């Protein structure tokens, strides 16, 4: 389930201040070009909210960025809650102190897999 999300790098992004300033209009044009008025069919409610944030940037950039910040905060909280539930479920082996070696092996593999997935996420976020 390790996925890397490729995000388009806009002109001026990651460059020095002068390059970033020169790329502002190009970045605005790129954002406007990839956002349509109608969301794609089959999107989730969160996808619809993100679409509204992107479309709203044209009329009110400040409010759009503030809404994006709020959505990111919600996403982070939801992911933390999901990880907490996953972690709790993985600790089920502890209720059976007489667990056999196979149950313990499966628990260890699950811990290892989750750790690798978390490391993948961190590497994507820090790249």
C-alpha atoms as an extended CHARMM CRD file, in Angstrom:
* protein
*
       127  EXT
         1         1  UNK       CA              0.0000000000        0.0000000000        0.0000000000  PROA      1               0.0000000000
         2         2  UNK       CA              3.0010000000        2.2560000000       -0.1930000000  PROA      2               0.0000000000
         3         3  UNK       CA              2.0040000000        5.0080000000       -2.5490000000  PROA      3               0.0000000000
         4         4  UNK       CA              3.9450000000        8.0340000000       -3.5870000000  PROA      4               0.0000000000
         5         5  UNK       CA              1.9290000000       10.9930000000       -4.7470000000  PROA      5               0.0000000000
         6         6  UNK       CA              3.5670000000       12.8040000000       -7.6150000000  PROA      6               0.0000000000
         7         7  UNK       CA              2.7480000000       16.4630000000       -7.4210000000  PROA      7               0.0000000000
         8         8  UNK       CA              3.3900000000       18.8820000000      -10.2400000000  PROA      8               0.0000000000
         9         9  UNK       CA              6.1660000000       21.3050000000       -9.4080000000  PROA      9               0.0000000000
        10        10  UNK       CA              5.1390000000       24.7890000000      -10.3940000000  PROA      10              0.0000000000
        11        11  UNK       CA              7.5490000000       27.2950000000      -11.9240000000  PROA      11              0.0000000000
        12        12  UNK       CA              9.5840000000       29.0700000000       -9.2650000000  PROA      12              0.0000000000
        13        13  UNK       CA              8.8190000000       26.4560000000       -6.6240000000  PROA      13              0.0000000000
        14        14  UNK       CA             11.9330000000       25.4650000000       -4.7010000000  PROA      14              0.0000000000
        15        15  UNK       CA             14.0510000000       28.0980000000       -6.4330000000  PROA      15              0.0000000000
        16        16  UNK       CA             15.6450000000       31.1190000000       -4.8390000000  PROA      16              0.0000000000
        17        17  UNK       CA             13.4510000000       34.1290000000       -3.9540000000  PROA      17              0.0000000000
        18        18  UNK       CA             13.9800000000       35.8280000000       -7.3040000000  PROA      18              0.0000000000
        19        19  UNK       CA             13.0660000000       32.6820000000       -9.2040000000  PROA      19              0.0000000000
        20        20  UNK       CA             10.0650000000       32.1080000000       -6.9710000000  PROA      20              0.0000000000
        21        21  UNK       CA              8.8030000000       35.6470000000       -7.5100000000  PROA      21              0.0000000000
        22        22  UNK       CA              9.2170000000       35.3200000000      -11.2650000000  PROA      22              0.0000000000
        23        23  UNK       CA              7.2500000000       32.0700000000      -11.2420000000  PROA      23              0.0000000000
        24        24  UNK       CA              4.2210000000       33.3520000000       -9.3180000000  PROA      24              0.0000000000
        25        25  UNK       CA              2.1500000000       34.1930000000      -12.3720000000  PROA      25              0.0000000000
        26        26  UNK       CA              3.1140000000       30.9490000000      -14.0980000000  PROA      26              0.0000000000
        27        27  UNK       CA              2.1130000000       29.0100000000      -10.9670000000  PROA      27              0.0000000000
        28        28  UNK       CA             -1.2430000000       30.8290000000      -10.8650000000  PROA      28              0.0000000000
        29        29  UNK       CA             -1.8050000000       29.9660000000      -14.5190000000  PROA      29              0.0000000000
        30        30  UNK       CA             -0.8600000000       26.3190000000      -13.9260000000  PROA      30              0.0000000000
        31        31  UNK       CA             -3.2420000000       26.0690000000      -10.9510000000  PROA      31              0.0000000000
        32        32  UNK       CA             -6.0750000000       27.6640000000      -12.9150000000  PROA      32              0.0000000000
        33        33  UNK       CA             -5.4610000000       25.3390000000      -15.8630000000  PROA      33              0.0000000000
        34        34  UNK       CA             -5.7690000000       22.1760000000      -13.7660000000  PROA      34              0.0000000000
        35        35  UNK       CA             -8.9310000000       23.2570000000      -11.9130000000  PROA      35              0.0000000000
        36        36  UNK       CA            -12.2490000000       22.9750000000      -13.6880000000  PROA      36              0.0000000000
        37        37  UNK       CA            -15.5680000000       24.2960000000      -12.4420000000  PROA      37              0.0000000000
        38        38  UNK       CA            -17.1290000000       20.8230000000      -12.0670000000  PROA      38              0.0000000000
        39        39  UNK       CA            -15.5510000000       18.1160000000       -9.9050000000  PROA      39              0.0000000000
        40        40  UNK       CA            -14.9200000000       14.7390000000      -11.4800000000  PROA      40              0.0000000000
        41        41  UNK       CA            -17.6180000000       12.1060000000      -10.9120000000  PROA      41              0.0000000000
        42        42  UNK       CA            -16.9460000000        9.5380000000       -8.1930000000  PROA      42              0.0000000000
        43        43  UNK       CA            -14.9730000000       11.8100000000       -5.8970000000  PROA      43              0.0000000000
        44        44  UNK       CA            -15.3480000000       11.5890000000       -2.1300000000  PROA      44              0.0000000000
        45        45  UNK       CA            -16.8020000000       14.4020000000       -0.0220000000  PROA      45              0.0000000000
        46        46  UNK       CA            -13.2500000000       15.4090000000        0.9310000000  PROA      46              0.0000000000
        47        47  UNK       CA            -12.2540000000       15.4590000000       -2.7370000000  PROA      47              0.0000000000
        48        48  UNK       CA            -15.2610000000       17.6990000000       -3.4050000000  PROA      48              0.0000000000
        49        49  UNK       CA            -14.1490000000       20.0310000000       -0.6060000000  PROA      49              0.0000000000
        50        50  UNK       CA            -10.6180000000       20.1610000000       -2.0330000000  PROA      50              0.0000000000
        51        51  UNK       CA            -12.0510000000       20.9320000000       -5.4380000000  PROA      51              0.0000000000
        52        52  UNK       CA            -14.0630000000       23.8180000000       -3.9450000000  PROA      52              0.0000000000
        53        53  UNK       CA            -10.8960000000       25.1270000000       -2.2560000000  PROA      53              0.0000000000
        54        54  UNK       CA             -9.0030000000       25.0830000000       -5.5580000000  PROA      54              0.0000000000
        55        55  UNK       CA            -11.8160000000       26.7020000000       -7.5170000000  PROA      55              0.0000000000
        56        56  UNK       CA            -12.2950000000       29.3100000000       -4.7630000000  PROA      56              0.0000000000
        57        57  UNK       CA             -8.6820000000       30.4420000000       -5.0890000000  PROA      57              0.0000000000
        58        58  UNK       CA             -9.5670000000       32.5410000000       -8.1210000000  PROA      58              0.0000000000
        59        59  UNK       CA            -12.0950000000       34.6560000000       -6.1900000000  PROA      59              0.0000000000
        60        60  UNK       CA            -10.4840000000       34.6850000000       -2.7310000000  PROA      60              0.0000000000
        61        61  UNK       CA             -6.9300000000       33.3280000000       -2.5240000000  PROA      61              0.0000000000
        62        62  UNK       CA             -6.5450000000       34.0120000000        1.2120000000  PROA      62              0.0000000000
        63        63  UNK       CA             -9.7900000000       32.2110000000        2.1370000000  PROA      63              0.0000000000
        64        64  UNK       CA             -8.8710000000       29.3500000000       -0.1890000000  PROA      64              0.0000000000
        65        65  UNK       CA             -5.4980000000       28.8160000000        1.4890000000  PROA      65              0.0000000000
        66        66  UNK       CA             -7.1050000000       29.0630000000        4.9420000000  PROA      66              0.0000000000
        67        67  UNK       CA             -9.6650000000       26.4170000000        3.9120000000  PROA      67              0.0000000000
        68        68  UNK       CA             -6.8180000000       24.2180000000        2.6060000000  PROA      68              0.0000000000
        69        69  UNK       CA             -5.0640000000       24.5540000000        5.9800000000  PROA      69              0.0000000000
        70        70  UNK       CA             -8.2470000000       23.4630000000        7.7670000000  PROA      70              0.0000000000
        71        71  UNK       CA             -8.6540000000       20.4550000000        5.4540000000  PROA      71              0.0000000000
        72        72  UNK       CA             -5.0460000000       19.4130000000        6.0410000000  PROA      72              0.0000000000
        73        73  UNK       CA             -5.5790000000       19.6640000000        9.8150000000  PROA      73              0.0000000000
        74        74  UNK       CA             -8.6610000000       17.4310000000        9.4650000000  PROA      74              0.0000000000
        75        75  UNK       CA             -6.7280000000       14.9500000000        7.3010000000  PROA      75              0.0000000000
        76        76  UNK       CA             -3.8750000000       14.7690000000        9.8190000000  PROA      76              0.0000000000
        77        77  UNK       CA             -6.2960000000       14.2130000000       12.7110000000  PROA      77              0.0000000000
        78        78  UNK       CA             -8.1300000000       11.4880000000       10.7700000000  PROA      78              0.0000000000
        79        79  UNK       CA             -4.8520000000        9.7420000000        9.9020000000  PROA      79              0.0000000000
        80        80  UNK       CA             -3.6610000000        9.8830000000       13.5110000000  PROA      80              0.0000000000
        81        81  UNK       CA             -6.9770000000        8.3690000000       14.6780000000  PROA      81              0.0000000000
        82        82  UNK       CA             -6.7010000000        5.6460000000       12.0280000000  PROA      82              0.0000000000
        83        83  UNK       CA             -3.1450000000        4.8350000000       13.0920000000  PROA      83              0.0000000000
        84        84  UNK       CA             -4.2110000000        4.6840000000       16.7500000000  PROA      84              0.0000000000
        85        85  UNK       CA             -7.0130000000        2.2240000000       15.8930000000  PROA      85              0.0000000000
        86        86  UNK       CA             -4.6340000000        0.1620000000       13.7540000000  PROA      86              0.0000000000
        87        87  UNK       CA             -2.0420000000        0.1140000000       16.5060000000  PROA      87              0.0000000000
        88        88  UNK       CA             -4.6100000000       -0.9510000000       19.1000000000  PROA      88              0.0000000000
        89        89  UNK       CA             -5.8310000000       -3.7730000000       16.8400000000  PROA      89              0.0000000000
        90        90  UNK       CA             -2.2370000000       -4.9000000000       16.3060000000  PROA      90              0.0000000000
        91        91  UNK       CA             -1.7390000000       -5.1790000000       20.0730000000  PROA      91              0.0000000000
        92        92  UNK       CA             -4.4120000000       -7.8880000000       20.2900000000  PROA      92              0.0000000000
        93        93  UNK       CA             -1.7160000000      -10.5610000000       20.6820000000  PROA      93              0.0000000000
        94        94  UNK       CA             -1.0480000000       -9.1590000000       24.1690000000  PROA      94              0.0000000000
        95        95  UNK       CA             -4.4210000000      -10.4200000000       25.4470000000  PROA      95              0.0000000000
        96        96  UNK       CA             -3.2620000000      -13.9850000000       24.9020000000  PROA      96              0.0000000000
        97        97  UNK       CA             -0.0650000000      -14.4950000000       26.8810000000  PROA      97              0.0000000000
        98        98  UNK       CA             -0.0790000000      -18.1040000000       25.6860000000  PROA      98              0.0000000000
        99        99  UNK       CA              0.0460000000      -17.0220000000       22.0320000000  PROA      99              0.0000000000
       100       100  UNK       CA              1.8350000000      -19.5450000000       19.8750000000  PROA      100             0.0000000000
       101       101  UNK       CA              4.9130000000      -18.7340000000       17.8440000000  PROA      101             0.0000000000
       102       102  UNK       CA              2.8870000000      -18.3310000000       14.6340000000  PROA      102             0.0000000000
       103       103  UNK       CA              0.5990000000      -15.6900000000       16.1870000000  PROA      103             0.0000000000
       104       104  UNK       CA              3.6550000000      -13.8430000000       17.4650000000  PROA      104             0.0000000000
       105       105  UNK       CA              5.3390000000      -14.0910000000       14.0520000000  PROA      105             0.0000000000
       106       106  UNK       CA              2.2420000000      -12.6000000000       12.4000000000  PROA      106             0.0000000000
       107       107  UNK       CA              2.1930000000       -9.7870000000       14.9770000000  PROA      107             0.0000000000
       108       108  UNK       CA              5.8630000000       -9.0560000000       14.3310000000  PROA      108             0.0000000000
       109       109  UNK       CA              5.3280000000       -9.0040000000       10.5570000000  PROA      109             0.0000000000
       110       110  UNK       CA              2.3940000000       -6.6160000000       11.0090000000  PROA      110             0.0000000000
       111       111  UNK       CA              4.4990000000       -4.2710000000       13.1480000000  PROA      111             0.0000000000
       112       112  UNK       CA              7.3290000000       -4.3990000000       10.6070000000  PROA      112             0.0000000000
       113       113  UNK       CA              4.9610000000       -3.6890000000        7.6930000000  PROA      113             0.0000000000
       114       114  UNK       CA              3.3600000000       -0.7420000000        9.4590000000  PROA      114             0.0000000000
       115       115  UNK       CA              6.7650000000        0.6690000000       10.3480000000  PROA      115             0.0000000000
       116       116  UNK       CA              7.8760000000        0.4210000000        6.7100000000  PROA      116             0.0000000000
       117       117  UNK       CA              4.7130000000        2.1730000000        5.5260000000  PROA      117             0.0000000000
       118       118  UNK       CA              5.1920000000        4.9520000000        8.0480000000  PROA      118             0.0000000000
       119       119  UNK       CA              8.8190000000        5.3170000000        6.9340000000  PROA      119             0.0000000000
       120       120  UNK       CA              7.6050000000        5.5910000000        3.3070000000  PROA      120             0.0000000000
       121       121  UNK       CA              5.2260000000        8.3740000000        4.2910000000  PROA      121             0.0000000000
       122       122  UNK       CA              7.9510000000       10.2350000000        6.1580000000  PROA      122             0.0000000000
       123       123  UNK       CA             10.3660000000        9.9130000000        3.2370000000  PROA      123             0.0000000000
       124       124  UNK       CA              7.7660000000       11.3130000000        0.8260000000  PROA      124             0.0000000000
       125       125  UNK       CA              6.9750000000       14.2020000000        3.1670000000  PROA      125             0.0000000000
       126       126  UNK       CA             10.6290000000       15.0870000000        3.7110000000  PROA      126             0.0000000000
       127       127  UNK       CA             11.7640000000       14.7040000000        0.0910000000  PROA      127             0.0000000000
